[in-house]
Amino acid sequence: MCRGLHFVGLAGPLVQMRLGPTGLIEVVSPFDPVTQAQLRAVRPAGRWLGRRRCWEFPLEAAAALEARLAGRFPTAPELARWLDWLRQPLPPLPPHRELIAAAAPEACLPDGRQLFTHQRAAVRWLLARRGAVLADAMGLGKTLSALVAARGLARRADCRIVVLAPAGLHRHWRQEAAALGLVLELHSWARIPAELPEAGCVLIVDEAHFAQSITAVRTQAFLRLARHPRLRAIWLLSGTPMKNGRPSQLFPLLAAIGHPLGRDQRAYEERYCQGHWREQGGRRLWRSQGASQLEELQRLVRPLLLHRRKQQCLDLPPKQRRDHPVSLDAAAARGFQHQLQLQVDDYRRRAARGEVRRDAEALAVFTALRRIGSEYKLAAAAALVRSLLESGDAVVVFSIFVATARLLHAHLGGDERAVLLTGAIPPRARQSLVDRFQAGERPLLVATFGTGGLGFTLHRARHVVLIERPWTPGDVEQAEDRCHRIGMAGSLTSHWLQLGVADQLVDGLIASKAERISLVLQRREEQWRRRALPEMVRQLLERW
């Protein structure tokens, strides 16, 4: 084989350097011992991707690759453009003190507001870092802090401001930007752009935990932007950077901000995620859903991850949680138990016939059990909400299930008395419904967690009722803290309705995951032990 030839097959060039989906350099070549040895000697080191049949290198290895390969590999046009930008870097940024002066965090905003002390500290902290995760608790004003910091870069380095945020939050970002006189380029997670402005930009990523699965297409597109040569700074905003309590979810965020731990996924997972090979169905699968060395992980990520709780920053009215065990009358209890038993018996029959998939089937049955419980909690939920409304307080109700939210909305007066917020409502119409609740036109808002628990301010409520809880503590915190935030007039009570063993299992799971998250984000000495949810559910169904 002549190395100077450009081999072309049905799928395109067999020999080339190209830009990978996550913004890294991919080197594609048929097996050649000399070339393979040369690639192994390149520094920074690359890794072999078996599924993509290519080598992968960081952009910093571009010069070494070009020197080693001596132009023998054609460069794809997209990668060639990035390499040209690397050879012509943007001018260095001004000193930190000049950026802070330009950001002017101490000055009153044009609309008369003034940043809180913790927000001013966040502005200074962000401007000292080209890559960072602002992980303050929900309701501490991360949006405004990031925009004021970006104002400093826009004024002193002529940076464009690019924001990646859920489409439902774009209105909020526009309002805050208009209050500062800033122009934004807004993009949604559903349509992540392939390129950034050539003149240089600061990228602000809201709800960054949307990128917690390294194999997801949107995570790969997000990482591509994070590695773009014209990026001046990248700041990730998320009140739940480890939404499900798994250190593996933190890796994409660390990779995006250029943290040293984000350079080698396999080493990270072996050290902090109990990564190991496992035989399943005659195949070797890599498992990395555990957690270990969390105190060390917390110490290493702390310089680039800022997490503060509300009680550290604000003198907010207190938030308390109150459990409400649901009691059923004899007939309802028999019906509830009968429906649960039908689900479990059907699961056992299929398991005996070998039709049950190991994890997914058990979780599907568990979700069905929770849906049945949600239906039988409706009467108690309606009675509780009526009693809270009679006291004159505004109430927000969250449910996992759309059917439950719709039924409760209908039971409590429909549109004349309550606002209903589900995924069926177009994103552009959701804020107007929230505004009606916030303005006092309706005393009740009923929502699903996935729709109402993200991005909205509901601080008029004095009570939040959770008919069920999601499996992840991050979703629970997000929902409660829609109401517990700056501007609230009084204390907040979160009511948790509990019926049956499924609720007990989920609530216990939330507590153990929350402990794991606290151990990574804060200094804590407690140790914990937790089994995987599918294993717990399977044992529950076996003992039923």
N, C-alpha and C positions, 0 to 999 in steps of 0.2 A: 504493500500500500504506500502510495506517495503522500507524505504529510501535507504537501502544499495544495492538494486538491480540495475542492469544496464539494463534499458529497451531499446529494439531495435525494430524499426518499419521499414516500407518500405523505409523511407527516411534516415535511419541511427539511431544513438543513440538519444533517447529522453531526456536523462539526461547526460549532459557533460559540460565541459569548453573547449572552442575552440578559435582559432584565427580568428577574423572577417576579412572581405575584406579590411578594412581600418587600420588594425594593432591594433585594440582594442580587449579586452577580451569579448567574448560572453558567457553567462551562459544560457544554455537551460535546462528547467525543466518543468514537468507538474505542474499544480497549486497545491501549498501546502502552507497554511497560515503561517506556522512556517518558512519555507524556504523563502517565500516572505518577511516576516518581517526582517529576517536576512539580506537579500540582500538590503533592503531599508536602513539598518543601516550601511552598508559598506561605508567607506570613504577612498579615494575620492569617491563621490557619483556616482552611475550609473544611467542609464535611461532605461525605458522599450521601446523596439522597437516592435510596434504592428505588422508591416508587416513581420518581421523576427521571431516573437514569441519568443523573448529572451531578456535577460538583457544585457546591454553593459556597460563595465567599462574601464577606462583608465588603462594602464599597471601599473601605480603607485599603483593601488588597488590590485595587485596580492597577496601580503603578507596578506592583510586583508581578501581577499576572501578565501585563503587557511586556515586561522585561523578560520573564521566563519563556513566554510563548512566542516572542519575537514576531508578532504579526501573523503567525501561522493560522490563527483562528479568526474568521470574519466576525465583526462586531455588529449585532443587530442595531438598526437605526435608533431605536428608543434608548438603548444603553449608550450608544455613541453620544447622544445629546446630553445625557447625565454626566458622562465622563468629561465632555467639553466644559460643562458647568463646574466640575470639580477642579479643572485646570485653571479656571477663572473665578476664584472664590469671591464672595461679597466682601466689602471692606469690614474691618473689625468693628465691633459695637463700641460705643462710648463707655467710659467708666461707669460703675454702678451708681455713684453719687449723682452723675449727670442724668441718668435714666430716672432716678427717683425724683429729682427736681422737675424733670419734664412731666412725669406722671402726676405730680402735685397731689398726693393722697391726703394732705392736710387741708387742702382748700375745699370750700363749699362747692357743691355741684351746681350747675346752672339752674336746676329746679329747686334749690334751697336745701337739699339733703346734705348730710355730712357722713363720711365713713365712720363706722365704729372703730374703736381701738384695735380690735382683732382683725378688722378688714385692712386697716392701714399696715399692720404687721404682715399680713398676707401679701400685700402689694410689694413691700420691700423684699420679702422672701422669694417671691416669684421672679423679680427682676435680677436677683442674684444667681438664677439658675436658667440655663438654656433648655433643660428638660426637667419637669417636676410633676408630681401628683398632688393637687390640693384636695385633700380628703376630709375636709371639715364636715361635721354633721349637717344634715339637711336643715335649711333655714338660717344658716349663718352668712348668707350673702356672697356665695362664691362667684356668682355671675358678675356682680359689680366689682368685686376685688380683681378678677381677671381682666375686666375691661379697662379699669383704671391703670393696671400695670401695662396692658397693651398700648394704652395711650402714650406712655413714656417711650416705647419703642417706635410707635408711629411718628412721634414728634421729632425724635433725635436720630432715628436711623431710616426714616422714610419707609417703614414697614407697612405692608398691607396687613389687614386683620382678617383672617379666615376662621370661621367658626363651624365646627361640625357638631350638630345637635339634633335630637329627635324633632321631626317636623312640627309636632304639637307645641314645642317650646320656642319656635321661631319668633312668634309675636312678642314674647317676653324679651328675647334677645334684642329685637329691633327697638323696643321701648327703652330698654336700658342704654343701648347705644345712642339713641336719639337724645337722651338726657345728657350724654357726655359730648354730643356733637361728633360722634364717630361714624364712619361708614364701614359696614361689614360685608363680607362675602359669606353668605349663609349656605350651608349644605346639610342635607339630612343623611342619616345613617343608611337610608335606603338607596341613596344616590351619591356615593362618595366619589369625588372627582379623581381623575387619573394624574393630574398635574397641579402644581401650585404656581402662583405668579412668579415670573422670571425675575422681577425686581427684588424679591425677598419678602417673607411674610412671617408673622407670628401665628401659629395654629393653636386655637383653643378648642379642646374636645370636651363637650358636655356629656354627662352620663357615660363616662369612659368605660364603665363596667359592661357596656354593650359588647366590648371586644374581649371577653374573658375566655372564649374558646379559640385556641390558636389555629384550629382547622377550618373555622368558619370563613366564608368568602369575604364577609364585611371586615373581619379582623385582619385578613391579609391585605385588603385594600387600605385599611387604616394604617397598618405598618408601612406600607409603601409610601404613604404621605409623610409618615414620621421620619422616614429616611431620605426624603427628597433633598437634593443638593441646595435648593434655594430656601430652605427652611432656616429661619433665624432662631426661633424658639418654639417649643411645644409644651403646652401646659394642659394637663389632664384634670378634669373636674369630676369627682365622684364621691358621694357620701358613703358609698358601699363598694370600695375597691376589691374586697373579697366577699362578694355577695352571698355565697354559699359556704363560706368558711374553708375553702380549699386553697392552699397556696398555689396550686397550678393555675388558678384564675388570675393571679397577680403577675404571672410571667409575661403575658403580652404587654401589659402596661410598663413593666420594667424594660422590656425590649424597645418599646416606643420612645422612652425618654433617654435611652442610651445608658442605662445603669449597667455596671459590669456584670451583675447577675443575669442580665437579659441576653448575654452573648452566646451562652451554651445551654440550650434547652434540656438536653439529656442530663448534664451535670447538675443543673438546677433541680430537676425532678428526682434524681437519685438522692440528693441531699435533703430536700425539703418536702417532697411529695411521696416518699417511700416508693419511688419508681422501681419497678422490677418486671421481669418477663414472666408470663404465666401461660401455662398450657390450657387451651380450651378448644374442645372440638377438633383435636388434632392439629391445632394451629398455635403458634407462639404469638401472644399478644402483649404489648407493653401497657402496664397499668401504672397510673400515677395520680390516683385520687386520694391518697392518704396525706398525712402531715407529720412532720418531724422537725426537730431543731428550730422550733418557732421563736424562741428567745434570740437565737443567733440571727434569724431572718429579720426580726424586728430591729435589731441593732444595725444591720447592714442597710436596710432600706430607709431608715429614719432620716438621713441627710437629704433625701429627695422626695420624701413623702410627709406631708404635714397633715396631721389629724388632731382636731380639737373638738371636744364635746361642748354642748351648749352651756352646761353649768360652769365651764371654764371661761367662757367668753361673755355671757349675757346674764342679766338678772331677770330671766323669764319666769313667769308664774310656773308653779310645779306641774309635772305630768305624773299621773298615777295610773296603775293598771288594776282593774278589778275583775276577778273571775266570776262568771255566772253559770254555775252548773244547771243544766236544763233538766227539769223533771217532766216526765210524760205520764199521763194517766194510764190505767191498766190496758185499755184497748189500744192506745197509740203505742205503748211499750211493746205489746205483742206484735203489732204490725211492723214496727221498726226492727225488732229482732228477727221476724220472719223474712223480711226483705234482705237483711244482712246475711242470714243463713242461706238463702237462695244463691247469692253471689259466691259465698264460700264453697257451697256444695258443687256449684258448676265449675269452679276453679279446681277442686279436688278431682272431679271426674276427668277433666281434660289433662290434669297432671298425671293421673293413672294411665291414660292412653298415650302419654308422651307428647302431648300437643302443646305443652306449656314452654314458652321461652323463658330462660333463666331469670332475668331481671325485669325485663319490660312487662311481662305478663303479671307478675306480682304487683308492680306499681300500678298497672291499669286496674286491677281488681281493687287495690287500695283506694284509688281515685273514685271508683264506683261506690265504695263504702262511704267515702266522705260526701259524695253527692247525695246519697240517701240520708245521711245525717243532716246535711244542709236543709233538705226538704222538711225533715221533722223538727228542725229548730225554727222554722218560719214563724209559728204562732208565738213562741217565746220572744223572738226578735221583734215582732210587731208590737207585742205588749210592752217590752222594754222601751222601744223608741217612742211609743205614745206617751208613756209616763215621763220621759225626758222632755218631750215637746210641751207637755202640759205645764212644766215648770218655766216655760218661756225661753229655754235655751235652744240654740241652733245645734243640729246633729248631723254628722256624716256617718254613713254606713258603708262598709266594704264587704264584698263577697268574692270568692274565687269564681263562682259559677254565674254565668249570665242569666240563666233561668231563675235562679234565686233572687238576683237583683231585680229582675222584671216583676216577679210575683210580689216581692215586698213593696216595690214602688206602687203597684196597683192596689195592694191592701191598704196602703197609707195615704191614699187620696189621689194617686196619679199625678199628672202634670200640674193640676191646680194647686197642689200642696208641696210637691217634691220635684227635685231635679234628678233625672236619670242619666248617668254617664257610663256608657259601655263602648266597646270597640266598634259598634254599628254606627256611632255618631262620627261624621267626618271630622278629621283633626281640626279644620278651620272653624268648625261650629262649637267645639268643646269649650273654648275660653269664654264665649258669650254665655253659655249655660252656667259656668262657674261664676261669672260676674253677677248673674241673677241671684245666685245663692249669697255671694259676698255682699251684695247690695241690700240684702234683707227681703228680697221679693219672695223668696221661698225659705222656710225654716229647715228644710231637710234636703240633703243630697245623698243619693244612693248610687254607688259606683262599684265597678269591678276593680280589683287591685291593679290589673295591667293598664287600665285607662286612667282612673282617678288617682292612683297612687304615684303618679310620675309627673313632676314638674309644676303642678298647680299649687297655688296658695289658698288655703281654706281656713285661715286663722280666725274666722268668725265663729267657728264651731267651739262649743264648750265640751262636747262629748263626741267620741268616735267609737263606733260599734263594729267589731270584727266578728262577723258570723262564723268565719273559719279563718285560719291563718295559713299563708303559704309555707312551703317547706323551708324557705330561706329567711333568716333573720333580717337580711337587708331589705326584703320586700315589706316585712312587718314595720321596720323602722321608717321606711319611705312613706308608708301609708299614714302612720301616726303623726309623723313630723310634717305632713302637709298642713296639719292643724296647729302643731306646736312650734311656732316660729315668731319672728319679729313682728310686732304689731298686734298680737293677741291681747284681748282685754282682760282675761281671767284665766284661772287654772283649767287644765284639760284632764278629763278622765277617759281612759281607754277601757272599754268593756269587752271582755273576751267570753263569748258563749262557748260552753263546753258540753258535748254530749258523746258519751261512749269512748271506747278504747282508742279509736282513730284520732280523736282530738287530743287525748292524753299523749299518744305517741308523737304527734307533730309538735305539740307544745314542749315536750321534753327535748325533742330534736332541736328546736329553736334555741333553747337554753344552752345546750352543749355547743352548738355551732357559734352562738354569740360569744361564748367563752374563748373559743379558738380565735375568732376575729379579734377580740380584745387583746389576746396575747401577742398577736402580730402588730397591731396598730398602736398599742400602748404598752408601757412597762408594767408587767404583771408577773407574779411568781407562781400562780396556780398551775397545776397540771391537770390534764383532762384525759379521759378515755372515751371513745365513741366508736360504735360500729356503723357500717354503711347502712343507709336506709333500706335498700333492697333486701339485705340480709335480715334486718329487723322485721320487715313486712312479711317475708317468707316464714320466719319463725312464728309470727303472730298468726298467720293463716294455718300453719301446721298445728298450733296449740288450740285453735278455735273450738 
